[in-house]
Amino acid sequence: MKTYLLFLLFTLTLIGCGRADYTGTVFGVKHFTRGGVAVDMDGAYPNQKMTLYVSASDEARVGRLPPVGATVTATGAATEYKGRPEIKIHSKDQWKW
């Protein structure tokens, strides 16, 4: 219960401030059939702690994706998607590994 409350507080802090820095480990990379990529951080879907999302229209600007197991630092606007925090990656400058 305590872990859940800390995670909830962390999520609300990210969403409330709008802009977030997040560092974590890539657990999975999912390519969607209609374009776009979801990078699951610090846990496998649906239990990831953060999702880094690249839309189909941003894939060319973002370029190379981080491999599974990489430590990634991402910066961007934090939102909530399906109950989990998410940062949308629009350019390669928003993340490093």
Secondary structure in CASP SS format (residue, H / E / C, confidence):
PFRMAT SS
TARGET T0000
AUTHOR 0000-0000-0000
METHOD secondary structure of the structure
MODEL  1
M C 1.00
K H 1.00
T H 1.00
Y H 1.00
L H 1.00
L H 1.00
F H 1.00
L H 1.00
L H 1.00
F H 1.00
T H 1.00
L H 1.00
T H 1.00
L H 1.00
I H 1.00
G H 1.00
C H 1.00
G C 1.00
R E 1.00
A E 1.00
D E 1.00
Y E 1.00
T E 1.00
G E 1.00
T E 1.00
V E 1.00
F E 1.00
G E 1.00
V E 1.00
K E 1.00
H E 1.00
F C 1.00
T C 1.00
R C 1.00
G C 1.00
G C 1.00
V E 1.00
A E 1.00
V E 1.00
D E 1.00
M E 1.00
D C 1.00
G C 1.00
A C 1.00
Y C 1.00
P C 1.00
N C 1.00
Q C 1.00
K C 1.00
M E 1.00
T E 1.00
L E 1.00
Y E 1.00
V E 1.00
S C 1.00
A H 1.00
S H 1.00
D H 1.00
E H 1.00
A H 1.00
R H 1.00
V H 1.00
G C 1.00
R C 1.00
L C 1.00
P C 1.00
P C 1.00
V C 1.00
G C 1.00
A C 1.00
T E 1.00
V E 1.00
T E 1.00
A E 1.00
T E 1.00
G E 1.00
A E 1.00
A E 1.00
T E 1.00
E E 1.00
Y E 1.00
K C 1.00
G C 1.00
R E 1.00
P E 1.00
E E 1.00
I E 1.00
K E 1.00
I C 1.00
H C 1.00
S C 1.00
K H 1.00
D H 1.00
Q H 1.00
W E 1.00
K E 1.00
W C 1.00
END
